[in-house]
């Protein structure tokens, strides 16, 4: 195996280009204040997944009146922001509750 010295930015860019892998999330939702109060989690399939992506997926599912469908493997990777080391399933559930409230509020 050929090893070369690269900086962390090169490694992240390389990871983001790998086929059949999720990319590194760069969205501002990684810094949502609502994510701060989520339980910590560094285990299982949700490890290093983006809690902001999970929140948005839950919100969108609820607001579009879809059944809950949480799959941590469908989320982008992230270790940044207020969602760092947070439980992504709890983030999805929070987004789903928020989206459900918004849907009810917006219905005539």
N, C-alpha and C positions, 0 to 999 in steps of 0.2 A: 504494500500500500504506500503510495506516495503521499508524504505529508509536507505541507507548505505552511508558512506563517501567513496568516491573514488577520485583519482586525475583525472585531465583533460585527461591524456593519456588513463586511463581506460575507460572513457566515450567515447572518440573517437574510441577506439578499439571496444567497444560494439556497437556503431553506425555503424561501418563498417561491422559488422557481422549480422546486422538485415536482415532477408530475405526480398526480394522485395523492398529493398531500395538501393540507389546508395552508393558507398563507398566514403571514403575521398581520394581525389586525392593526390598522393605522387610524381607525375612526376615533373621533372625539368622544364617542359614547363610552370609551374606556375610563373617562373621568366623571361619569355621572355621580352626583352626590348621593343618590339613592342606593348606590352599590356599597357605600361605606358601612352600612348597618347589617349587611348580609353576614351569615356565619362563615368562618374561615374553613377552607378545605383545600388540601393538597393531595388527595388520594383519588384513586379510581380513574375512570375515563375522562373526568372533567379536569384533571390536572393540567395546568398551564393553558386552559382554554379561555376564551374571552367572555367574561361575565357580561360585558356590554352587548355582545352579539346575542348571548342567551336571553338577556332582557328584551332586546328588540324583537327577537323571534317570538317570544311569549306574547309581547304586546301585539305584534302583527297577527298572530294566530287568533287571539281573542277578538281584536278589532275587526278582523275579517270573518268572525263567527265560525272559526274552524275549531275542531276538537284539539285538545292538548296533544302535542306530538314533540316530545323532547328527545333529541339525540345528540349527546355531547360530541360525538365524532363528526357532526356536521358543522361544528363551530370553528372559527379561525382561532389560531393560537394567540396568546397575549400574556405578558407578565408585567403590564404597565398600568398605571393609574389606580383609581379607587377600587377597581375590580381585581387587583392583584391578589392571588391566593384566596379568592372568594368562591363559595359554592355556586357553581354555574346552574345547577338545577333550581336552587333557591332564587337565583337571578331570573331564570325563565318563569318561575311561578309568580314572582313579583311583577314582571312585565305582563304576564297573563291577567293578573288581578287588575292592574292599572288599565290595560286595554279593555277589559270587560266593563269597568266603571265608565270609561270614556264612551264605549259603544252604547251603554244604557243611557248616558247623559245626552248623547247626540241623536238618539232615536226620537221621532215625533210622538 
